[in-house]
Each structure stands twice: as structure tokens, then as C-alpha cells.
Amino acid sequence: MISNQIMQSTIDGLKAICGMDLCVCDTEGRVIVTTNEYGDKGLADVRPFALSEADSQQIRGRRFYKIFDEDQLEYILIISGDGEDQLLIGKMAAFQLTNLLVAYKERFDKDNFIKNLLLDNLLLVDIYSRSKKLRIPIEKKRVAMIVEIDGDKDANVLEMLVDFCSDGMEAFVTAVDESSVIVIRSLEENETAADISADAERIHTFLAKDKKLPQVLVACGSIVNELKDVSRSYKEAKMALDVGKIFFDERNVIAYAELGIGRLIYQLPVPLCRMFIKEIFGDRDLDEFDDETIKTINKFFENNQNVSEASRQLNVHRNTLVYRLDMIQKRTGLDLRVFNDAITIKIALMVVKYMRYMEKLDF
């Protein structure tokens, strides 16, 4: 169905060209959009005209036209004005509105199809038959991207992304829930994951310019080669969004291929995580680690256990860092300078982060 905003814009444009007032009603005579306040004048004739067999009719100085959606009568167009041009302008206006109906119906059908495809609500045979009817290629490289606006989708974000993607980006934009917008990006054969990352950055930059929007997050799934696999790319993008919030909270754009060990930890059941932490640390509470200790551990890992480089970046003396590492060993029983111990505490800290995130969701 055509939105009232689009229909109003269309008849305003037509009036600007021809200088005649137009009004679109439903079949009961209720005004939908108009370029002039008709009141009840002339609208009493809508219902009798709708029931007649005529497709157009001159009634009391106004010309009435029927607008069909296939064989179903949807709207009545009323055009006022004098002169021989009234008939021609009316036919052109009716033709324009009919074409809008066809275009928006196709858009609605595609939107409905893509939503059901993403949610795995279609059988394989339905995917092939409906995609053929909607002229959507089966074998084409695609990727799903999810755009989340701080957990709550702004009312205009969908429209903003539709306009943005229409400028040089072959993509279909839709939404399946109230928290995010999905972009299904079609790729050329020579395009790669690097091109997807660049597009995701462009989307983030574009939306981040709007100061009214809170934090913008963009997550990408992996590239798929067939239409039936788009739902898998969408699920991967959803996982990337969640894992990014847990382990990469400093990043605004995250791809499924970049999740690393975070992807594995995210799929662990919480009871198993608790058992692991209990096994490694016993009754010791990791909450006793202050921000300075966490920063020291992370910087030590970032520099591949290089004491000299880590101390330089932490802006502390080498002996100070050694002292901190000794204190961590005393409190945890693990020496970060030993490879196996370093892996254990790295995974343990990620598991704790994951458990805290899941506890917030449960709360």
C-alpha cells in the first residue's frame, strides 16, 4: 500500500505542474490526501461513482477516476479545474497513481519475502518459486548486515538507510524487529570481505553524523553465494553483534570473521562457564581485580608478553610491571609470563565477561 506521505507528495507535484487541485479518496468517500480542502462538497458523489461501471466520469465540474490494484478498486481520484486539459491531466494522474500502487505492492512483496527468508519461515521450494516471481536472482553473492541504534530503532533509520543504499549500493533494506535494521547487500564477483567492511564503515559514518541518534553499531555476517543461505549470514551478523558488545565494546563495526575465540565462548552454556572459573580460581573472586590490574594484563597480552614494550606503553618502570605480574601470580596462582598460564587467564577473563553479560540479560 502506498504511504500517505508519498501519495501527498505525488499529487502536490502534479498540482504544481498543471495548476489543478486533486483529491484521493477511498471507495467510501473518505479523504486520504488532497491539495485543497474539499469538505463534503463533491465527496457525496464518490460512493455512487465507485459502484458504477464507469472508469471515469464528469460530475458537477469535477472529473472522477478509478484507481485499481489489479482488479480491485482501491482509490477514487478527483480532479477539479476548467478547460480541455482536465481530461488529459486526470488520465496522467490516474496512470501515475496506478504505477505507484504496482511499485509499492512489489516492494511490499519483496519485503515480506526477505523477512520470511531471514527468519527461516520458507521451504526451499518456496524460496525458488517466489524469488523467480519477484525477479530476485538465486545465485548471487550477498551478505547480511545488521544496524543497531543503541538497542532501539529510531523511526527514521529505515528510511535513512534506504536512501543511503540507493546511492551506488545494490542492497535491500528491511527490519524484522524493533531494535535493528537489516541491510542485504548484493556483491559483484570481484568484491570481497574488505569491500563489505568498507560499506559497514560508510553506513556507520553516515548515521553517526546524525547527532540525534545514540550509539550506532554495525555487524556483518559472512558472504554467501545463494539466496537460501542469506538467513545464515543474518544469524552470523546477529552473533557478531552480541559478541562484539561483550568482547569488543570499543568497536562500532564488527564482522563475524573477526570474532576469534569470542565466538566459541559465546556458545558455551553458563553453568559450564561457572565450572571452568571454579576449577581455575577456586573461591578467589575475579572482581577483586582493579582497573589497573586489568589494564596491565590486557597491555601485557597486546604486546605478546614482552615486558619491556608493555611497561613502555603503560608508562611504568620495567621493575614495576614485573612486580605487578608477581602480585597477579600470587593472587591467582598463574604466571602471565608462562604461555599456558597466560592462555588460561586470558580465556578466564573473557569467560567472566561473557557470564556478566548473560547475567545482565537474565536480569
KEMARPA-375764 format. One record per residue (C-alpha): x, y, z. Coordinates in steps of 0.25 Angstrom, whole numbers. Layout:
N
+-------+-------+-------+
!    px !    py !    pz !
+-------+-------+-------+
!     X !     Y !     Z !
...
+-------+-------+-------+
***
This chain:
363
+-------+-------+-------+
!    px !    py !    pz !
+-------+-------+-------+
!     0 !     0 !     0 !
!     5 !    14 !    -3 !
!     8 !    22 !     9 !
!     0 !    35 !    10 !
!    13 !    43 !    10 !
!    17 !    38 !    -4 !
!     3 !    40 !    -9 !
!     2 !    54 !    -4 !
!    16 !    58 !   -10 !
!    11 !    52 !   -23 !
!    -2 !    60 !   -24 !
!     5 !    73 !   -19 !
!    15 !    71 !   -30 !
!     4 !    69 !   -41 !
!    -3 !    81 !   -36 !
!    10 !    89 !   -37 !
!    11 !    85 !   -52 !
!    -4 !    86 !   -56 !
!    -9 !    96 !   -46 !
!   -22 !    88 !   -43 !
!   -26 !    82 !   -30 !
!   -26 !    67 !   -27 !
!   -32 !    59 !   -17 !
!   -31 !    44 !   -14 !
!   -42 !    37 !    -6 !
!   -45 !    23 !    -2 !
!   -57 !    16 !    -8 !
!   -66 !    21 !     3 !
!   -62 !    35 !     0 !
!   -53 !    38 !    12 !
!   -41 !    47 !     8 !
!   -27 !    41 !     8 !
!   -19 !    52 !     3 !
!   -23 !    65 !    -4 !
!   -17 !    78 !   -10 !
!   -30 !    86 !    -5 !
!   -40 !    85 !     6 !
!   -52 !    80 !    -1 !
!   -60 !    78 !    12 !
!   -73 !    70 !     8 !
!   -74 !    77 !    -6 !
!   -73 !    67 !   -17 !
!   -70 !    55 !    -8 !
!   -84 !    50 !    -7 !
!   -83 !    46 !   -22 !
!   -71 !    37 !   -19 !
!   -79 !    25 !   -14 !
!   -89 !    25 !   -26 !
!   -77 !    26 !   -35 !
!   -70 !    15 !   -29 !
!   -82 !     6 !   -30 !
!   -84 !    10 !   -45 !
!   -77 !     2 !   -57 !
!   -70 !    15 !   -62 !
!   -55 !    16 !   -60 !
!   -56 !    31 !   -61 !
!   -68 !    41 !   -60 !
!   -70 !    56 !   -60 !
!   -79 !    60 !   -49 !
!   -83 !    75 !   -45 !
!   -70 !    81 !   -51 !
!   -60 !    70 !   -45 !
!   -55 !    58 !   -52 !
!   -55 !    45 !   -44 !
!   -45 !    33 !   -48 !
!   -44 !    19 !   -42 !
!   -30 !    14 !   -38 !
!   -29 !    -1 !   -38 !
!   -19 !   -10 !   -31 !
!   -20 !   -22 !   -42 !
!   -35 !   -24 !   -42 !
!   -38 !   -18 !   -28 !
!   -43 !    -4 !   -27 !
!   -34 !     4 !   -17 !
!   -36 !    19 !   -19 !
!   -44 !    29 !   -25 !
!   -36 !    41 !   -31 !
!   -44 !    54 !   -32 !
!   -38 !    66 !   -41 !
!   -44 !    80 !   -42 !
!   -42 !    91 !   -51 !
!   -47 !    96 !   -65 !
!   -42 !    94 !   -79 !
!   -39 !    83 !   -89 !
!   -27 !    79 !   -81 !
!   -35 !    74 !   -69 !
!   -37 !    60 !   -76 !
!   -23 !    59 !   -81 !
!   -17 !    63 !   -67 !
!   -27 !    53 !   -60 !
!   -23 !    42 !   -68 !
!    -8 !    44 !   -66 !
!   -10 !    46 !   -51 !
!   -18 !    33 !   -50 !
!    -7 !    26 !   -58 !
!     3 !    31 !   -49 !
!    -4 !    26 !   -36 !
!    -7 !    13 !   -42 !
!     8 !    11 !   -45 !
!    11 !    15 !   -31 !
!     2 !     4 !   -26 !
!     9 !    -6 !   -34 !
!    23 !    -2 !   -30 !
!    19 !    -1 !   -15 !
!    12 !   -15 !   -16 !
!    25 !   -21 !   -22 !
!    33 !   -14 !   -11 !
!    23 !   -20 !     0 !
!    24 !   -34 !    -6 !
!    39 !   -33 !    -7 !
!    40 !   -28 !     8 !
!    31 !   -39 !    12 !
!    39 !   -50 !     5 !
!    52 !   -45 !    10 !
!    47 !   -44 !    25 !
!    42 !   -59 !    24 !
!    55 !   -63 !    17 !
!    63 !   -57 !    29 !
!    54 !   -64 !    39 !
!    55 !   -77 !    32 !
!    40 !   -77 !    30 !
!    41 !   -82 !    16 !
!    42 !   -96 !    10 !
!    53 !   -98 !    -1 !
!    43 !   -99 !   -12 !
!    36 !   -87 !    -7 !
!    49 !   -79 !    -8 !
!    52 !   -83 !   -22 !
!    37 !   -81 !   -27 !
!    35 !   -67 !   -20 !
!    49 !   -62 !   -24 !
!    46 !   -65 !   -38 !
!    33 !   -58 !   -37 !
!    39 !   -46 !   -31 !
!    51 !   -46 !   -41 !
!    61 !   -48 !   -30 !
!    74 !   -55 !   -35 !
!    76 !   -69 !   -27 !
!    91 !   -70 !   -30 !
!    98 !   -56 !   -26 !
!   108 !   -53 !   -15 !
!   101 !   -46 !    -3 !
!   104 !   -42 !    11 !
!    95 !   -38 !    23 !
!    98 !   -26 !    31 !
!    90 !   -22 !    44 !
!    90 !    -7 !    48 !
!    86 !    -5 !    63 !
!    83 !     8 !    69 !
!    87 !     6 !    83 !
!    77 !    -5 !    85 !
!    65 !     3 !    80 !
!    62 !     6 !    65 !
!    59 !    21 !    62 !
!    47 !    23 !    54 !
!    54 !    29 !    42 !
!    66 !    20 !    42 !
!    60 !    10 !    32 !
!    57 !    22 !    22 !
!    70 !    28 !    24 !
!    77 !    15 !    20 !
!    68 !    12 !     8 !
!    72 !    26 !     3 !
!    87 !    24 !     6 !
!    88 !    10 !     0 !
!    81 !    15 !   -13 !
!    93 !    23 !   -16 !
!   102 !    14 !   -22 !
!   100 !     1 !   -13 !
!    92 !   -10 !   -18 !
!    84 !   -14 !    -5 !
!    71 !   -17 !     1 !
!    67 !   -11 !    14 !
!    57 !   -16 !    23 !
!    54 !   -19 !    38 !
!    49 !   -31 !    46 !
!    49 !   -26 !    60 !
!    48 !   -12 !    67 !
!    63 !   -12 !    71 !
!    70 !   -12 !    57 !
!    70 !   -10 !    42 !
!    76 !   -21 !    33 !
!    83 !   -18 !    20 !
!    84 !   -29 !    10 !
!    96 !   -25 !     1 !
!    98 !   -31 !   -13 !
!   112 !   -33 !   -17 !
!   119 !   -33 !   -31 !
!   128 !   -45 !   -33 !
!   141 !   -37 !   -31 !
!   136 !   -31 !   -17 !
!   142 !   -37 !    -4 !
!   140 !   -36 !    11 !
!   149 !   -24 !    10 !
!   138 !   -17 !     2 !
!   127 !   -21 !    12 !
!   136 !   -15 !    23 !
!   137 !    -2 !    16 !
!   122 !    -2 !    13 !
!   119 !    -4 !    28 !
!   129 !     7 !    32 !
!   121 !    16 !    22 !
!   108 !    13 !    28 !
!   113 !    15 !    42 !
!   119 !    29 !    38 !
!   107 !    33 !    31 !
!    97 !    30 !    43 !
!   107 !    35 !    53 !
!   107 !    49 !    47 !
!    92 !    50 !    52 !
!    94 !    55 !    66 !
!    80 !    51 !    70 !
!    84 !    37 !    69 !
!    91 !    30 !    80 !
!   102 !    20 !    78 !
!   102 !    13 !    65 !
!   106 !    -2 !    63 !
!   108 !    -9 !    50 !
!   110 !   -24 !    49 !
!   113 !   -33 !    37 !
!   111 !   -47 !    34 !
!   119 !   -55 !    24 !
!   118 !   -55 !     9 !
!   108 !   -66 !     3 !
!   106 !   -70 !   -11 !
!    92 !   -74 !   -11 !
!    79 !   -67 !    -7 !
!    75 !   -79 !     2 !
!    88 !   -76 !    11 !
!    85 !   -61 !    13 !
!    78 !   -66 !    27 !
!    91 !   -72 !    31 !
!    98 !   -59 !    28 !
!    88 !   -52 !    36 !
!    89 !   -61 !    48 !
!   104 !   -59 !    47 !
!   102 !   -44 !    48 !
!    93 !   -45 !    60 !
!   104 !   -53 !    67 !
!   115 !   -43 !    63 !
!   106 !   -32 !    69 !
!   105 !   -39 !    82 !
!   119 !   -44 !    83 !
!   124 !   -30 !    79 !
!   116 !   -24 !    91 !
!   123 !   -34 !   100 !
!   138 !   -34 !    96 !
!   139 !   -23 !    86 !
!   131 !   -12 !    93 !
!   141 !    -1 !    88 !
!   138 !    -4 !    73 !
!   125 !     1 !    65 !
!   127 !    -9 !    53 !
!   129 !   -24 !    55 !
!   129 !   -35 !    45 !
!   126 !   -50 !    48 !
!   140 !   -54 !    43 !
!   147 !   -45 !    53 !
!   141 !   -51 !    66 !
!   152 !   -61 !    68 !
!   151 !   -69 !    82 !
!   140 !   -60 !    86 !
!   131 !   -67 !    76 !
!   134 !   -80 !    84 !
!   132 !   -75 !    98 !
!   119 !   -68 !    93 !
!   113 !   -82 !    90 !
!   117 !   -88 !   104 !
!   106 !   -91 !   114 !
!   107 !   -82 !   126 !
!   107 !   -94 !   136 !
!   119 !   -99 !   129 !
!   126 !   -86 !   130 !
!   124 !   -85 !   145 !
!   130 !   -99 !   146 !
!   142 !   -94 !   138 !
!   144 !   -82 !   146 !
!   143 !   -90 !   159 !
!   153 !  -100 !   154 !
!   163 !   -90 !   151 !
!   162 !   -80 !   162 !
!   155 !   -87 !   173 !
!   148 !   -78 !   183 !
!   156 !   -66 !   178 !
!   147 !   -55 !   173 !
!   152 !   -48 !   160 !
!   144 !   -36 !   164 !
!   156 !   -32 !   173 !
!   164 !   -29 !   161 !
!   164 !   -14 !   160 !
!   164 !    -6 !   147 !
!   180 !    -4 !   148 !
!   182 !   -19 !   148 !
!   172 !   -22 !   137 !
!   179 !   -11 !   129 !
!   193 !   -17 !   132 !
!   188 !   -31 !   128 !
!   182 !   -26 !   115 !
!   194 !   -18 !   111 !
!   203 !   -30 !   114 !
!   195 !   -38 !   105 !
!   195 !   -28 !    94 !
!   210 !   -28 !    94 !
!   211 !   -43 !    93 !
!   217 !   -44 !   107 !
!   228 !   -34 !   104 !
!   231 !   -28 !   118 !
!   239 !   -16 !   112 !
!   229 !   -12 !   102 !
!   217 !   -14 !   111 !
!   224 !    -5 !   122 !
!   227 !     6 !   112 !
!   213 !     6 !   107 !
!   208 !     6 !   122 !
!   218 !    17 !   125 !
!   223 !    10 !   137 !
!   237 !     5 !   140 !
!   240 !   -10 !   136 !
!   242 !   -14 !   150 !
!   228 !    -8 !   153 !
!   222 !   -17 !   143 !
!   230 !   -29 !   148 !
!   225 !   -26 !   162 !
!   210 !   -25 !   157 !
!   212 !   -39 !   150 !
!   217 !   -45 !   162 !
!   205 !   -40 !   170 !
!   196 !   -46 !   160 !
!   203 !   -59 !   161 !
!   202 !   -59 !   176 !
!   187 !   -56 !   175 !
!   183 !   -65 !   164 !
!   194 !   -76 !   164 !
!   196 !   -73 !   150 !
!   209 !   -66 !   144 !
!   205 !   -58 !   131 !
!   220 !   -60 !   127 !
!   217 !   -75 !   125 !
!   210 !   -77 !   112 !
!   200 !   -88 !   117 !
!   196 !   -79 !   129 !
!   195 !   -67 !   120 !
!   185 !   -74 !   111 !
!   177 !   -79 !   123 !
!   175 !   -65 !   130 !
!   172 !   -59 !   116 !
!   161 !   -69 !   114 !
!   156 !   -68 !   128 !
!   155 !   -53 !   127 !
!   147 !   -54 !   114 !
!   138 !   -65 !   121 !
!   135 !   -55 !   133 !
!   132 !   -44 !   123 !
!   122 !   -53 !   116 !
!   116 !   -58 !   129 !
!   113 !   -44 !   134 !
!   107 !   -40 !   120 !
!    98 !   -52 !   121 !
!    94 !   -49 !   135 !
!    90 !   -35 !   131 !
!    81 !   -41 !   120 !
!    75 !   -50 !   130 !
!    72 !   -38 !   140 !
+-------+-------+-------+
***
